[in-house]
Amino acid sequence: MSSKQAQELSEEGYIINNFNVHKFDDNNYLVTTEHGAWELLDKQEYDLLRLHKLSKKPRLFKKLKEKGFVLTEDNVQNVVKAYAKRNSFLFQGPSLHIVIPTLRCNQRCIYCHSRAEPDDKKGFDMDRDTAKAVVDFIFKSPSKVLVIEFQGGDCLLNFEIVEFIIDYAKEKAKKCGKTVGFSLVTNLTKMDESIIKSLKERHIMGIATSLDGPKEVHDKNRRYLGGKGSYEDVIYWIKRIKEEWKYDFNLNALCTITRYSLPYGKEIVDEYMRWGFDGVWLRFLNNLGFAAESWKRIGYSPEEYLDFYSKTLDYIVSKNTNKKTFIELMTTIFLKKILTERDPFFTDIQSPCGAGIGQLLYKYNGDIHTCDEGKLFEEFKLGNVFTSTYRDIFTNENLIAMMDISSKKNYLCDRCAWSPYCGICPLHTYVTQGTIVSKLALDERCKTIKGIIEHTFEKLLFAKHYKKVFQKWIESEKVFG
């Protein structure tokens, strides 16, 4: 609060908090605040708010005071606490630590954001000394709860190091009095009986894979190095894990939408329901990694994606019944931002961005990068586990610049009603515009996310059936899988 605002507060008894507005139509105005509060007002109510004449309508004054649009001496601390709670991730240190045991992969997916190396390449595997140094560095985080997520390439191609890291991290956690959990991201095609047995013995609950829809879609997106589709092999292991080890593993699947996916919204949903998943993530494609090389063939405009998204969301909602809850994950993330007090802390839709703050990535050679896709670029490298201190990482000029830029204070975001629920990804901006300072008018990711948030609000406010289903989604402990 500025000194001028404090003076106004003492003289008038209240001030109007900063707010932004989205006009749905001539009599429906959505107003939002930076601490995440929102209210739908009619034209008369909106005019009373913006003209500072709320005393004419005491009931409206009371409602807006409760939500923090009106600030008084007896509620300003509540607003401050709400803002702090939504940004608590800034004060706990990185809890998610992504480890790349190998950059090798047996597939060549057309959109691979990791630019994986062929599985017969040498020099892209983590050794034990590096793995030990990575774990030692992870435990320097002040966070009491740590999650180590194995990615790739495909981490199963260097599974010996995965086992070593799990065992060593568990020993370290006992000595340090911290809690550590583990998850794997794998295409599943290198899974075998010995690996499943090892994961079960080590009580590794989280396994994530990719399933891009029915065979005709999946096999266009995700192929082996020789060109053969991977659908049959992925489904084999999805089915076995779901049937034989459903109480041992929480198996999740991610879906990446390419141009090939756009005509198949219903079929993608049906595929996920067929194999017993509790939801699907209609993840839009990012123009980086191998996707950048194939963008003219597999990419699309924000308008094309949003048309696909809205129609597929209609179908997903229609599949929800009193007995069955099937969610769309991305929508659920935004619903939690809109309807709950605590942000779900999804890295690239936070402000500032959660890269470095909430997560770090460790490459096979010990290099430390800001985030998953950050491993592709030297500009997003923060140091190395052998040569960098914890302080070195968090005083790195690149990380500080990312935090500054993704705080959105220099942007049109300042006047955007969707800003409290959104986030800027400096890496995406760098890839598409050559700088981390985004020209938002040209930013297709911005257009896409704004469209998703607007659509979510529209359905929440004006479609009763959607509102009922959405409430079930945010109450569900399982987001998908």
C-alpha positions in Angstrom: 0.0 0.0 0.0 1.4 3.4 -0.9 1.7 6.3 1.5 -1.0 8.1 -0.5 -3.4 5.1 -0.1 -2.6 4.9 3.6 -3.6 8.6 4.0 -6.8 8.0 2.0 -7.5 5.0 4.3 -7.2 7.1 7.4 -9.3 10.0 6.1 -12.1 8.1 4.3 -12.1 4.8 6.2 -11.6 2.8 3.1 -9.9 2.7 -0.3 -10.6 0.8 -3.5 -8.0 -2.0 -4.1 -6.4 -2.1 -7.6 -8.6 -4.2 -9.9 -9.0 -5.1 -13.5 -12.1 -5.8 -15.5 -13.3 -8.1 -18.3 -16.6 -7.1 -19.9 -18.6 -10.2 -21.0 -21.5 -8.1 -22.3 -23.3 -4.8 -21.5 -24.5 -6.0 -18.1 -21.8 -8.5 -17.0 -18.4 -7.2 -15.7 -15.9 -9.5 -14.2 -13.5 -7.7 -11.8 -10.4 -9.3 -10.4 -7.6 -8.3 -8.0 -3.9 -9.3 -7.8 -4.6 -11.5 -4.7 -6.9 -13.6 -6.9 -10.3 -12.4 -5.7 -13.1 -11.9 -8.3 -16.7 -10.9 -8.6 -19.2 -10.7 -11.3 -21.0 -7.3 -11.3 -23.8 -5.8 -13.3 -23.4 -2.4 -15.0 -24.8 -0.4 -12.1 -22.6 -2.2 -9.5 -19.5 -1.8 -11.7 -20.1 1.9 -12.0 -20.5 2.3 -8.2 -17.2 0.5 -7.8 -15.2 2.4 -10.4 -16.7 5.7 -9.3 -16.0 5.1 -5.6 -19.7 5.4 -4.7 -20.2 2.1 -2.9 -21.8 3.8 0.1 -25.0 4.0 -2.0 -25.3 0.2 -1.8 -24.2 -1.1 1.7 -24.8 -4.8 0.8 -22.5 -4.5 -2.2 -19.9 -2.6 -0.1 -19.9 -5.5 2.4 -19.5 -8.2 -0.2 -16.6 -6.4 -1.9 -15.0 -5.7 1.4 -15.1 -9.4 2.3 -13.3 -10.2 -1.0 -10.7 -7.4 -0.7 -11.9 -5.1 -3.4 -12.6 -2.6 -0.6 -9.7 -2.1 1.9 -10.3 -0.9 5.5 -8.2 -1.0 8.6 -9.9 -4.2 9.7 -9.5 -6.2 6.5 -6.3 -5.1 4.9 -4.2 -7.7 6.8 -6.5 -10.4 5.5 -5.8 -9.3 1.9 -2.1 -9.3 2.6 -2.3 -12.8 4.0 -4.3 -14.0 1.0 -1.7 -12.6 -1.3 1.2 -14.2 0.7 -0.6 -17.6 0.7 -1.0 -17.6 -3.1 2.7 -16.8 -3.4 4.0 -19.1 -0.6 6.2 -21.0 -3.2 8.5 -18.0 -3.1 9.7 -18.8 0.4 10.2 -22.6 0.5 13.0 -23.3 -1.9 12.7 -25.7 -4.9 10.9 -28.9 -4.1 10.7 -30.5 -7.6 14.1 -31.7 -8.8 14.2 -33.1 -12.4 17.0 -35.5 -13.1 18.2 -36.6 -16.6 19.9 -39.9 -16.1 20.3 -40.1 -19.9 19.5 -38.0 -22.9 19.2 -41.1 -25.0 15.8 -42.4 -26.3 14.7 -45.2 -28.5 12.0 -43.0 -30.1 12.0 -39.9 -32.3 8.7 -38.2 -31.5 7.9 -35.4 -33.9 7.4 -32.8 -31.2 10.1 -33.9 -28.6 10.8 -30.9 -26.4 14.0 -32.6 -25.1 15.7 -33.1 -28.4 16.6 -36.6 -27.3 19.6 -38.4 -28.7 19.4 -41.8 -30.4 19.7 -44.7 -28.0 23.0 -45.9 -29.5 24.8 -42.6 -28.9 27.6 -42.5 -26.4 28.4 -39.7 -23.9 24.9 -38.8 -22.8 24.6 -41.0 -19.6 25.0 -39.9 -16.0 27.6 -41.8 -14.0 27.6 -42.6 -10.3 29.9 -39.7 -9.2 27.6 -37.2 -10.9 24.5 -38.9 -9.6 25.8 -38.7 -6.0 26.8 -35.0 -6.5 23.3 -34.3 -7.9 21.6 -35.8 -4.9 23.9 -33.9 -2.5 23.0 -30.7 -4.2 19.3 -31.4 -4.1 19.4 -31.8 -0.4 20.8 -28.3 0.0 17.3 -27.0 -0.8 15.6 -25.6 2.3 12.3 -27.4 1.3 11.4 -30.0 3.8 9.6 -32.1 1.1 11.5 -33.0 -2.0 10.4 -34.8 -5.2 12.9 -36.3 -7.6 11.5 -36.8 -11.0 13.4 -38.8 -13.6 13.1 -37.7 -17.2 15.1 -38.1 -20.4 15.5 -39.0 -23.2 14.1 -42.1 -21.5 15.3 -42.7 -18.0 14.8 -46.4 -18.3 17.8 -46.6 -20.6 20.1 -45.8 -17.7 18.0 -47.5 -15.0 21.0 -48.5 -12.9 21.6 -44.8 -12.1 17.9 -44.3 -11.4 18.1 -47.1 -8.7 21.3 -45.6 -7.3 19.8 -42.1 -6.9 16.6 -43.5 -5.3 18.6 -45.5 -2.7 21.1 -42.8 -2.0 18.4 -40.1 -1.7 16.4 -42.2 0.8 19.5 -42.6 3.0 20.2 -38.9 2.7 16.6 -38.1 3.6 16.8 -40.1 6.9 20.0 -38.3 7.9 18.6 -34.9 7.1 15.1 -35.4 8.5 13.4 -34.6 5.1 10.8 -36.3 3.1 11.7 -37.4 -0.4 9.4 -38.9 -3.1 10.1 -40.2 -6.6 8.4 -40.3 -10.0 9.4 -41.4 -13.5 8.5 -40.1 -16.9 9.0 -42.8 -19.5 7.6 -43.8 -22.9 7.2 -47.3 -21.3 8.5 -49.1 -24.3 11.7 -50.2 -22.5 9.8 -51.4 -19.4 10.4 -55.0 -18.4 9.6 -57.3 -15.5 12.9 -56.6 -13.6 12.3 -52.8 -13.8 8.7 -53.1 -12.5 9.9 -55.4 -9.7 12.6 -52.9 -8.7 10.2 -49.9 -8.7 7.7 -51.9 -6.6 10.4 -52.9 -4.1 11.5 -49.3 -3.8 7.9 -48.1 -3.3 7.9 -45.7 -6.3 4.3 -44.7 -6.7 4.4 -42.2 -9.6 4.9 -43.3 -13.2 4.0 -40.9 -16.1 3.9 -41.8 -19.8 2.6 -40.3 -23.0 -0.6 -41.4 -24.7 -1.6 -39.0 -27.5 -4.9 -40.7 -28.3 -6.1 -43.6 -30.4 -3.6 -45.5 -32.6 -4.0 -43.3 -35.7 -3.0 -40.2 -33.7 -0.5 -41.6 -31.3 1.5 -43.3 -34.0 1.8 -40.1 -36.1 3.2 -38.2 -33.1 5.3 -40.8 -31.3 7.4 -43.2 -33.4 10.5 -45.4 -32.8 13.7 -44.3 -34.4 13.1 -46.6 -37.4 9.7 -45.0 -38.0 7.3 -47.6 -36.5 4.5 -46.3 -34.3 4.8 -47.1 -30.5 1.1 -47.3 -29.7 0.8 -51.1 -29.3 3.8 -51.3 -26.9 2.7 -48.4 -24.8 -0.8 -49.8 -24.4 0.6 -53.2 -23.5 2.3 -51.7 -20.4 -0.5 -49.3 -19.6 -2.9 -52.3 -19.5 -0.6 -54.5 -17.5 0.2 -51.8 -14.9 -3.5 -50.9 -14.6 -4.5 -54.6 -14.2 -1.6 -56.2 -12.3 -0.1 -53.3 -10.2 -2.9 -50.8 -9.9 -2.4 -50.7 -6.1 1.4 -50.3 -6.4 1.7 -47.5 -9.0 -0.2 -44.3 -9.8 0.1 -44.4 -13.5 -0.5 -41.0 -15.3 -0.5 -40.3 -19.0 0.0 -37.0 -20.8 -1.4 -36.0 -24.2 0.3 -33.5 -26.4 -2.0 -31.9 -29.1 -0.5 -31.6 -32.6 -2.3 -30.6 -35.8 -2.9 -34.3 -36.3 -4.9 -34.4 -33.0 -7.4 -31.6 -33.8 -10.0 -33.7 -35.6 -9.9 -36.3 -32.8 -11.0 -34.6 -29.6 -13.8 -37.1 -28.7 -11.6 -40.1 -29.7 -8.8 -38.9 -27.5 -11.1 -38.6 -24.5 -12.6 -42.1 -25.3 -9.1 -43.6 -25.4 -8.3 -42.3 -21.9 -11.6 -43.5 -20.5 -11.1 -46.8 -22.2 -7.9 -47.5 -20.3 -9.2 -46.4 -16.9 -7.7 -42.9 -16.6 -9.5 -40.4 -14.5 -8.9 -37.5 -16.8 -6.9 -36.1 -19.7 -4.6 -33.1 -20.2 -5.2 -31.4 -23.5 -1.7 -30.0 -23.5 -1.1 -27.5 -26.3 2.1 -27.8 -28.3 5.1 -25.6 -27.6 7.3 -24.4 -30.5 10.6 -25.8 -29.3 12.8 -28.8 -29.5 12.0 -31.0 -32.5 8.5 -29.3 -32.7 10.2 -26.2 -34.0 11.6 -28.1 -36.9 8.2 -29.5 -37.8 6.0 -26.5 -36.8 4.6 -25.8 -40.3 3.4 -29.4 -40.4 2.2 -30.0 -36.8 1.6 -26.6 -35.3 -1.6 -24.5 -35.2 -2.8 -21.0 -34.3 -4.3 -20.1 -30.8 -7.7 -19.9 -32.5 -7.5 -23.4 -33.9 -6.4 -24.8 -30.6 -9.1 -23.0 -28.6 -11.8 -24.2 -31.0 -10.5 -27.8 -30.4 -10.2 -27.2 -26.6 -13.8 -25.8 -26.2 -15.4 -28.6 -28.2 -13.5 -31.3 -26.5 -14.2 -29.8 -23.1 -17.9 -29.9 -23.9 -17.5 -33.6 -24.6 -15.5 -34.2 -21.4 -18.1 -32.4 -19.3 -20.9 -34.5 -20.9 -19.0 -37.7 -19.7 -19.2 -36.6 -16.1 -22.1 -38.2 -14.1 -23.0 -38.5 -10.4 -21.0 -41.7 -10.3 -18.2 -40.8 -12.7 -15.7 -37.9 -12.5 -13.4 -37.4 -15.5 -11.5 -34.2 -15.6 -9.5 -32.0 -18.0 -6.3 -31.3 -16.1 -5.3 -27.9 -17.5 -8.8 -26.6 -16.8 -8.6 -28.0 -13.2 -5.4 -26.2 -12.6 -7.0 -22.8 -13.6 -10.1 -23.7 -11.5 -8.0 -24.2 -8.4 -6.4 -20.8 -9.1 -9.9 -19.2 -9.4 -11.8 -21.1 -6.7 -9.3 -21.9 -4.0 -7.0 -19.8 -1.8 -3.9 -21.7 -2.6 -2.2 -21.7 -6.0 -1.5 -25.2 -7.3 2.1 -24.0 -8.3 2.3 -25.2 -11.8 5.7 -23.9 -12.9 5.1 -22.1 -16.2 1.8 -20.5 -15.2 3.0 -18.9 -12.0 4.1 -15.3 -11.4 7.0 -15.2 -11.1 7.7 -18.3 -13.1 8.5 -21.3 -10.9 11.6 -22.2 -12.8 14.5 -22.2 -10.4 12.3 -21.1 -7.6 10.1 -24.2 -7.4 12.1 -26.6 -9.5 15.6 -27.2 -10.9 16.8 -29.6 -13.6 20.0 -31.6 -13.5 21.5 -32.9 -16.8 23.4 -36.1 -17.2 26.7 -34.2 -16.8 25.7 -32.4 -13.7 24.8 -29.1 -15.3 21.9 -27.3 -13.5 19.2 -25.6 -15.5 16.1 -23.6 -14.6 13.5 -26.1 -15.8 12.6 -29.0 -18.0 12.9 -27.3 -21.4 15.6 -25.1 -20.1 18.1 -27.9 -20.5 18.1 -27.2 -24.2 19.8 -23.8 -23.9 23.1 -22.6 -22.3 21.3 -19.3 -21.6 19.1 -21.1 -19.0 22.1 -22.9 -17.4 22.7 -21.8 -13.8 25.8 -23.8 -12.9 27.1 -27.4 -12.2 26.8 -29.6 -9.2 30.6 -30.0 -9.0 31.5 -26.3 -9.2 28.5 -24.3 -8.0 27.3 -23.5 -4.5 23.6 -23.2 -3.7 24.2 -19.5 -3.4 25.8 -19.4 -6.8 22.6 -20.8 -8.4 20.2 -18.4 -6.7 22.2 -15.3 -7.3 22.7 -16.2 -11.0 22.0 -13.2 -13.2 20.0 -15.3 -15.6 17.7 -16.6 -12.9 17.2 -13.2 -11.4 16.3 -11.8 -14.8 13.8 -14.6 -15.3 12.2 -13.9 -12.0 12.0 -10.2 -12.7 10.5 -10.5 -16.2 8.0 -13.2 -15.2 6.7 -11.1 -12.3 4.8 -9.3 -15.1 5.2 -5.8 -13.7 6.6 -4.4 -17.0 3.8 -5.8 -19.1 0.3 -5.3 -20.4 -0.5 -7.9 -17.8 -0.9 -5.1 -15.3 -4.3 -4.2 -16.9 -5.4 -7.8 -17.7 -8.3 -9.3 -15.8 -6.7 -12.8 -16.2 -3.3 -11.8 -14.8 -3.9 -13.3 -11.2 -4.4 -16.7 -12.7 -1.8 -16.7 -15.5 2.0 -16.7 -15.8 4.7 -15.8 -18.3 7.2 -18.4 -19.5 10.5 -16.6 -20.3 11.9 -19.7 -22.0 9.0 -19.8 -24.4 9.4 -16.1 -25.1 13.1 -16.6 -25.7 12.5 -19.5 -28.2 9.8 -17.7 -30.2 10.9 -14.1 -30.0 14.7 -14.3 -29.3 14.4 -12.4 -26.0 12.9 -13.1 -22.5 11.1 -9.7 -22.7 7.9 -10.7 -24.5 6.1 -8.6 -27.1 2.7 -9.8 -25.8 0.8 -8.7 -28.9 2.8 -11.4 -30.8 2.8 -14.0 -28.1 0.6 -17.0 -29.1 1.1 -18.7 -25.8 -0.4 -15.6 -24.1 -3.4 -15.7 -26.5 -3.9 -19.4 -25.8 -3.8 -19.2 -22.0 -6.0 -16.1 -21.9 -8.5 -17.9 -24.1 -8.5 -20.9 -21.8 -9.1 -18.7 -18.7 -11.8 -16.7 -20.3 -13.6 -19.9 -21.4 -13.3 -21.4 -17.9 -14.8 -18.3 -16.3 -17.6 -18.1 -18.9 -18.7 -21.7 -18.2 -18.3 -21.3 -14.5 -20.4 -18.2 -14.4 -23.1 -18.8 -17.1 -23.4 -22.6 -17.5 -25.0 -24.3 -14.4 -24.1 -27.9 -15.5 -20.4 -26.8 -16.0 -20.3 -25.2 -12.5 -21.5 -28.4 -10.9 -18.9 -30.5 -12.7 -16.1 -28.0 -12.1 -16.8 -28.1 -8.4 -16.3 -31.9 -8.4 -13.1 -31.5 -10.3 -11.4 -29.2 -7.8 -12.6 -31.4 -4.9 -11.1 -34.5 -6.5 -7.8 -35.5 -5.0 -6.8 -37.3 -8.2 -6.2 -34.9 -11.0 -5.7 -37.7 -13.6 -4.4 -41.2 -13.8 
